[in-house]
């Protein structure tokens, strides 16, 4: 069954409880940041920040207004990251959530370049790409994602995608004006849906995101670099396997 997370920007107060819950559940490191003259922190998604609230300042009719946007993986049905991954490390769950298998990721960075939402980031410690999993370990056990569970205003809800789409359409109709639903059809349909009071561009979201394919790789890397990577792949797998065996032997030794 296709599932999704629905974010209603009109109910978000930017309390950022979702950011904290994501960090805690996924055991992600805190980041050292600096005061940049904004309440928004950290400044962007990273390998250790998978969910954040973006603050946008607007001036409407001479009055100041904040609007908030949830930034996290969109879990695209037509996922560019999955299309360009050379090792098959990226797959989708039955619910539609896009996952990166850390055992198979070689840190080539193709997914980082391909994502129209700039979601995956390379971890400098592990050398692999990391991002939001929509708490697949929780949802596979009939639990809601951590961010949804902690949201105090109902800005985040989780469930059957079709039902959420119906709810979102009713909410948009009730809001009227320039309100819009984002994610129903973009990139084949997103599993992160958005209720917005204005156009996607106002919230920093691409109005017409494009799907990357394996052919897109040539736009980022020269044939020489690509050939070098392909040549190096067998050696990488050999050394990766040796490391895994060594760790396994060490664990068995400790158990004795």
Buried (B, 14 or more C-beta within 10 A) or exposed (E): EBBBBBBBBBBBEBBBBBBBBBBEBBEBEEEEEEEEEEEBBBBEBBBBBBBBBBBBEEEEEEEEEEBBBBBBBBBBBBBBBBBBBBBEBBBBBEBBBBBBEEEBBBBBBBBBBBBBBEBBBBBEEEEBBBBBBBBBEBBEEEEBBBBBBBBEEEBBBBBEBEEBBEBBEEBBEEBEEEBBBBBBEBBEBBBBBBBBBBEBEBBEBEEEBEBBEEEBBEEBBEEEEBEEBEEEBEEBEEEEEEEEEEEEEEEEEEEE
